[in-house]
Amino acid sequence: MTPERNLGRLLAAIAPRRHEGVWVFCDVPSGCLPEGIEPRLTFVEGDTTTVVLAEEQARAAGLPGVLPSVWISLEVDSDLAAVGFLAVITARLAAASISVNVVSAYRHDHLFVPLDRADDAMEVLTSLQAEAERRLALFGAGKQPDYGRDDLVFLEHWLAPGPKGGRARGS
């Protein structure tokens, strides 16, 4: 399957999926991952390594974890070079006062949102997808701007406040 670059089609197919469990961010010295842990994310930052793992694994390994989070995958097969996709997602979450830590993997993007805002985040994402689906139905996929400068113009719609813009009134 070819990864999607078109912003309108990406937004219409986000398909957010909430994973089971609570996930935390931990900091360990580089090269010193405790045995028995299975991080979902490992990022080496010089002399320390950030790992994201299940809260119970962190506790069992004696690692202090921060920001208990829910992991939400965006199941759309997004192109790593897509323009504006995560800008729209994070702007919508920010408009709802929801913090998010984003990880882009080869095929999908993943969001870690605070545990107490998980339901709100899922609502924002499903509402955004429904809005994008309506736009596609109204204007058709062929009339949606494609990759490049047109995506930046299209992006303005999704980030603009008010009735013509992406955010609903009162959000």
C-alpha positions as MATLAB code, in Angstrom:
seq = 'MTPERNLGRLLAAIAPRRHEGVWVFCDVPSGCLPEGIEPRLTFVEGDTTTVVLAEEQARAAGLPGVLPSVWISLEVDSDLAAVGFLAVITARLAAASISVNVVSAYRHDHLFVPLDRADDAMEVLTSLQAEAERRLALFGAGKQPDYGRDDLVFLEHWLAPGPKGGRARGS';
ca = [
       0.000    0.000    0.000;
       1.288    3.455   -0.892;
       1.467    5.835    2.075;
      -0.936    8.771    1.916;
       0.317   12.355    1.529;
      -2.912   14.186    0.761;
      -3.916   16.118    3.881;
      -7.672   15.804    3.324;
      -7.507   12.042    2.783;
      -5.143   11.618    5.740;
      -7.487   13.460    8.084;
     -10.514   11.531    6.791;
      -8.800    8.231    7.562;
      -7.064    8.877   10.899;
      -8.781    5.868   12.532;
      -7.518    6.513   16.081;
      -7.009    3.339   18.111;
      -6.497    3.406   21.864;
      -4.108    0.764   23.171;
      -4.653   -1.033   26.447;
      -2.682   -0.042   29.508;
      -0.923    2.974   30.927;
       2.388    4.088   29.423;
       5.124    6.172   31.060;
       8.280    7.966   29.959;
      11.510    6.960   31.712;
      15.092    8.165   31.493;
      17.951    5.657   31.769;
      21.697    5.944   31.125;
      22.490    5.074   27.498;
      23.454    1.451   27.046;
      21.928    0.480   30.410;
      18.406   -0.750   29.683;
      17.239   -2.911   32.574;
      16.671   -6.547   31.686;
      13.099   -7.692   31.281;
      11.632   -4.463   29.978;
      10.041   -4.182   26.546;
       9.958   -0.497   25.614;
       7.611    0.622   22.858;
       9.936    3.521   22.164;
      13.665    3.937   22.704;
      15.375    7.187   21.817;
      19.056    7.734   22.557;
      19.846   11.329   23.553;
      23.581   11.289   24.047;
      24.363    9.974   27.504;
      20.736    9.160   28.387;
      18.016    7.137   26.717;
      14.322    7.876   26.853;
      12.104    4.808   26.953;
       8.329    4.594   26.851;
       7.015    1.453   28.422;
       4.075    0.007   30.277;
       3.722    1.536   33.725;
       3.834   -1.871   35.442;
       7.125   -2.726   33.681;
       8.656    0.558   34.803;
       7.540   -0.055   38.373;
       8.872   -3.659   38.336;
      12.241   -2.439   37.006;
      12.418    0.327   39.619;
      12.324    3.050   36.979;
      10.590    6.293   37.895;
       8.072    6.968   35.127;
       6.551   10.338   34.327;
       3.410   11.436   32.511;
       1.143    8.386   32.829;
      -0.345    8.301   29.342;
      -2.679    6.537   27.007;
      -1.175    5.441   23.712;
      -3.308    6.234   20.662;
      -2.238    5.031   17.214;
      -3.432    6.808   14.098;
      -4.052    3.817   11.854;
      -3.910    5.727    8.563;
      -0.852    4.722    6.548;
       0.749    8.174    6.501;
       3.706    9.200    4.379;
       6.639   10.417    6.454;
       6.838   13.430    4.115;
       3.175   14.449    4.464;
       2.824   18.175    5.157;
       0.618   19.513    7.933;
      -0.936   16.267    9.151;
       0.492   16.327   12.647;
       0.190   20.117   12.770;
      -3.581   19.755   12.434;
      -3.753   16.891   14.957;
      -1.674   18.670   17.592;
      -3.419   22.023   17.024;
      -6.815   20.419   17.562;
      -5.628   18.725   20.739;
      -4.043   21.980   21.940;
      -7.316   23.830   21.282;
      -8.902   21.377   23.737;
      -6.039   21.943   26.228;
      -4.767   18.387   25.767;
      -1.013   17.900   25.824;
       0.394   15.313   23.460;
       3.716   13.642   22.777;
       3.912   12.465   19.169;
       6.008    9.671   17.714;
       6.161    9.135   13.966;
       7.001    5.601   12.982;
       7.528    4.239    9.477;
       3.814    3.637    8.715;
       1.798    5.265   11.468;
       1.870    8.121   13.926;
       1.392    7.537   17.639;
       0.135    9.895   20.313;
       0.736    9.718   24.040;
      -1.826   11.806   25.900;
      -2.285   12.215   29.657;
      -4.366    9.421   31.145;
      -7.028   11.767   32.485;
      -7.595   13.319   29.007;
      -7.710   10.113   26.958;
     -11.473   10.153   26.355;
     -11.346   13.837   25.410;
      -8.490   13.163   22.973;
     -10.392   10.316   21.319;
     -13.411   12.598   20.932;
     -11.290   15.348   19.334;
      -9.728   12.858   16.914;
     -12.977   11.153   15.916;
     -14.663   14.542   15.440;
     -11.781   15.703   13.256;
     -12.021   12.547   11.175;
     -15.797   12.974   10.750;
     -15.303   16.590    9.667;
     -12.684   15.572    7.114;
     -14.919   12.774    5.815;
     -17.722   15.319    5.279;
     -15.320   17.599    3.375;
     -14.200   14.728    1.155;
     -17.810   13.771    0.451;
     -18.660   17.376   -0.341;
     -15.644   18.297   -2.453;
     -14.345   14.912   -3.613;
     -10.846   13.524   -3.218;
      -9.710   14.927   -6.549;
     -10.493   18.463   -5.465;
      -8.632   18.157   -2.210;
      -5.281   19.921   -2.379;
      -2.347   17.593   -2.825;
       1.197   17.623   -1.488;
       3.114   20.882   -1.623;
       2.117   24.527   -1.418;
      -1.593   23.666   -1.733;
      -1.368   21.634    1.476;
      -0.236   24.763    3.306;
      -3.275   26.645    2.004;
      -5.505   23.724    2.970;
      -3.823   23.592    6.351;
      -4.945   27.156    7.025;
      -8.540   25.915    6.869;
      -7.929   23.276    9.513;
      -6.063   25.576   11.870;
      -8.203   28.712   11.444;
     -10.635   29.517   14.267;
     -14.320   30.125   13.717;
     -17.055   28.621   11.571;
     -15.096   28.446    8.284;
     -12.032   27.060   10.018;
     -11.380   23.658   11.445;
     -12.109   24.309   15.081;
     -15.699   24.300   16.217;
     -17.077   27.327   17.988;
     -16.500   27.268   21.699;
     -13.501   24.936   21.522;
];
